[in-house]
Amino acid sequence: MARYSSIQVITSPENTNRRYIKVRYPEIPRGSEDIYVYTTKGDRYDLLAQTYYNDSSLWWIIALCNLNNTIPDSIYPNIGEQIRIPAANRIARILSEYDELNKIL
């Protein structure tokens, strides 16, 4: 995945499995142009990202902003909850901060 392209991979001769060092995510404060929606049955973070950003791979941004409204390790937000979707004009900055936090030293 492109999101992991800048994350350092750990390998060893004894273990050929690829392991990534811990991924760090930027804080995404509330913005005045953020969108708030109530979830309905069938909503998924990837589908919401496709709708609002035209890119389903950005699902993690919406999920990160709504950790309290999510079943752990799920791509589904809780039904009937109000969730925050960061404004599309903030995505480039969020991705830049993500890359900066996870660049290989």
Rosetta blueprint (number, residue, H / E / L):
1 M L
2 A H
3 R H
4 Y H
5 S L
6 S L
7 I L
8 Q L
9 V E
10 I E
11 T L
12 S L
13 P L
14 E L
15 N L
16 T L
17 N L
18 R L
19 R E
20 Y E
21 I L
22 K L
23 V L
24 R L
25 Y L
26 P L
27 E L
28 I L
29 P L
30 R L
31 G L
32 S L
33 E L
34 D L
35 I E
36 Y E
37 V E
38 Y E
39 T L
40 T L
41 K L
42 G L
43 D L
44 R L
45 Y H
46 D H
47 L H
48 L H
49 A H
50 Q H
51 T H
52 Y H
53 Y H
54 N L
55 D L
56 S H
57 S H
58 L H
59 W H
60 W H
61 I H
62 I H
63 A H
64 L H
65 C H
66 N L
67 L H
68 N H
69 N H
70 T E
71 I L
72 P L
73 D L
74 S L
75 I L
76 Y L
77 P E
78 N L
79 I L
80 G L
81 E L
82 Q E
83 I E
84 R E
85 I E
86 P L
87 A L
88 A H
89 N H
90 R H
91 I H
92 A H
93 R H
94 I H
95 L H
96 S H
97 E H
98 Y H
99 D H
100 E H
101 L H
102 N L
103 K L
104 I L
105 L L
